[in-house]
Amino acid sequence: MKRLSVLLAGLMTLALLAGPAWAKDKEFPFGAILAMTGSGSWYGLTMEKGCKIAIDEINKKGVAGWKFKMYVEDHKSGLTTPAQNAFRKMTSIYKTPAILSSFSAPTLSIMPAARQQKVLVFNGGASSPKLINIPFLHNTRMLGNEIVPATLQYLWDKGYRTMATIYANQTAPISINETAVKYWQKLGGKVVSQQMHETGATDFASEASVIQAKKPDIIGCWSTGLDVGYVIKAVRKLGIKAPICGTEHSGDMEKVTGPASEGYLFASEFFDINSSDPWTKSFVAEFKKRHNVAPDFYAANYYELVYILKDLVERVAKKGGNPLSGAALEAAIWDNPRFKSIYGGYIEFRKNGTCSKPVVLFTIKNGKPVILKKQS
Amino acid sequence: MQLDLVAQLLARGLITGSVYAMLGVSWGIIYNTTRTFHFAHGLVYGMAAYLAVSMAALGAGLFLSLLAALAGSVLMGVLMEQWAYRPMRRKNASQLSIFLTAMGIMVAGQSLIHLFYGPDSRPLKLMHEKVLTLGSMTFTSIDLVAVFTSWAAMILLALFLTRSKAGTMIRAVASNPEKATFIGINTHRIFLLAFALGSFLMGLAAFVSTLEMPATPYVGIQALLMSFITVFLGGVGSLVGAVLGGLALGLLESMVLLVLPAQFKLVVTFAVLFLVIIVRPQGILGEKTS
């Protein structure tokens, strides 16, 4: 009897000690509508990698009794119908109160429904200026109207005066082209040719021939994904030496261009993988450990977004609210719009849906982006 | 209008058109002979590209990679005819059913490539690309290889079809399958041969294109579109029509930039296709069917 009592007491102690592990955390579902296939799949993959690291870290302890669960859907590199279908699936089946989105057209296409259903949407990848001032949408990527001038001003200061542009028939490239043309003309420059192309096209030889005939000082390529690589390759193949600038550089671009991408200029926010910030260091180390490469700013943005969601869930739960309500999460942003940033310091949300980050002008040297100029 | 630009666009149109012509002939020989809307032909292109890339990754050189791509293409085309289309024809399946089956094979195959290789683009770096200039025209050594390969393959096919017994039988089956059966031609074997030849050309097109543009899981769909658009433009039933259709399509895509911005390229291309089909439903060189 005594032995049985000891055994029971032991079992009870074990149960008490193991209690927290047995108690099932509630699931906090959130969606990620990314480019998992198509010409921009590289972006989707790196963004997903960033998210997964954040989720694994967060779920070690949980957040106020919640464990994060991410549902990833594919918008096929910028298509709106798959994005809308993914949104419907996420809100009706998984009941996600928040969604991480990418690419401008898919993001814009889900926003009417997101506003209506009060689903919080974060974009860390798309750069169209059209993404500003949309309720329930917050952009942690610098938008085109903020990054294009940095590149063009640099080239203007170098003495270049005529520009040819080429861009994909997608929301972001079209609106960035408008911004770039206006800015270049405002500087006093001349735009000698503007060509729009099909997204995902691979043969730009004819377009490059037109550029060659117009003899521009510089070429602005506002396309995204591998399209940029194909444009660069076609232009250089014709022996055109004019500098090419853009807003995008995907990590797999050099597979298309080979050495032709040397000297390509692009401005984007600056994620410093050599930062001394302990959080940045730990993220970079973990990313390298898992994937054998350093993270880019897309991975960093989406990693950071999952942590912003974590903070919001914490804030709502602390107030006794329901984190599964997108409206409650949105309201929690404005309790304090400053969040700890993986870039070091803090990221502050603005009421117009944008945020501020340092912008850097990069150029490709030996197949890798190197800093040419820090803007702000 | 600048003459330099005209010359450059003309050269580009001829280069692209030559590859389109080969794609058209590859689909045309299968369609003309078997009347199968072989939508899965695009999968042959994709598989050939990935086979070449895989072989190169294993250390194989240009010749071995090409051989693997061609052998894989032929095998795939023949297996699709043997295991998918033929059983359906024997059960008197409608053209629509066969088309849907082919589409299913195409979609499933592409997804398998995606699952197996991932979405990353995979270049085939087996040939150094050198920029060449002829007057005001600029092109690369790989462009030249593509043009030479396309025309050589098409000429050899033409010789095979006109000078060999098997070629004559293919033409006989394409012209009148019932009569061909009646005079003792084994249509099943001829169908297999047509699939083998068409797939061989598709594999060749995939290989030369991948030398310049990396392979991606969905690369075959564009090649497939061009292959049958070319046939319908040039004329169903005529391989010369397919060649003409391919050249016309390539030149049109390129020369349109002389007068219109690049964004109108596809609009004009398809508008012309639409007009041709309205005015001559049988295509440029196709024969009217009763």
HADDOCK unambig.tbl for C-alpha pairs under 7 A between the chains (distance, minus, plus):
assign (segid A and resid 37 and name CA) (segid B and resid 119 and name CA) 5.87 0.50 0.50
assign (segid A and resid 41 and name CA) (segid B and resid 119 and name CA) 6.23 0.50 0.50
assign (segid A and resid 42 and name CA) (segid B and resid 120 and name CA) 6.71 0.50 0.50
assign (segid A and resid 195 and name CA) (segid B and resid 261 and name CA) 6.02 0.50 0.50
assign (segid A and resid 195 and name CA) (segid B and resid 262 and name CA) 5.29 0.50 0.50
assign (segid A and resid 195 and name CA) (segid B and resid 263 and name CA) 6.53 0.50 0.50
assign (segid A and resid 196 and name CA) (segid B and resid 262 and name CA) 5.82 0.50 0.50
assign (segid A and resid 196 and name CA) (segid B and resid 263 and name CA) 4.89 0.50 0.50
assign (segid A and resid 197 and name CA) (segid B and resid 262 and name CA) 6.25 0.50 0.50
assign (segid A and resid 197 and name CA) (segid B and resid 263 and name CA) 5.36 0.50 0.50
assign (segid A and resid 205 and name CA) (segid B and resid 12 and name CA) 6.83 0.50 0.50
assign (segid A and resid 206 and name CA) (segid B and resid 9 and name CA) 6.02 0.50 0.50
assign (segid A and resid 206 and name CA) (segid B and resid 12 and name CA) 6.57 0.50 0.50
assign (segid A and resid 206 and name CA) (segid B and resid 254 and name CA) 5.48 0.50 0.50
assign (segid A and resid 207 and name CA) (segid B and resid 262 and name CA) 6.63 0.50 0.50
assign (segid A and resid 209 and name CA) (segid B and resid 5 and name CA) 6.49 0.50 0.50
assign (segid A and resid 209 and name CA) (segid B and resid 8 and name CA) 6.39 0.50 0.50
assign (segid A and resid 209 and name CA) (segid B and resid 9 and name CA) 6.60 0.50 0.50
assign (segid A and resid 210 and name CA) (segid B and resid 5 and name CA) 6.76 0.50 0.50
assign (segid A and resid 213 and name CA) (segid B and resid 5 and name CA) 5.87 0.50 0.50
assign (segid A and resid 237 and name CA) (segid B and resid 131 and name CA) 6.34 0.50 0.50
assign (segid A and resid 238 and name CA) (segid B and resid 138 and name CA) 5.69 0.50 0.50
assign (segid A and resid 238 and name CA) (segid B and resid 139 and name CA) 6.90 0.50 0.50
assign (segid A and resid 255 and name CA) (segid B and resid 123 and name CA) 6.14 0.50 0.50
assign (segid A and resid 256 and name CA) (segid B and resid 123 and name CA) 6.87 0.50 0.50
assign (segid A and resid 256 and name CA) (segid B and resid 213 and name CA) 6.79 0.50 0.50
assign (segid A and resid 256 and name CA) (segid B and resid 214 and name CA) 6.37 0.50 0.50
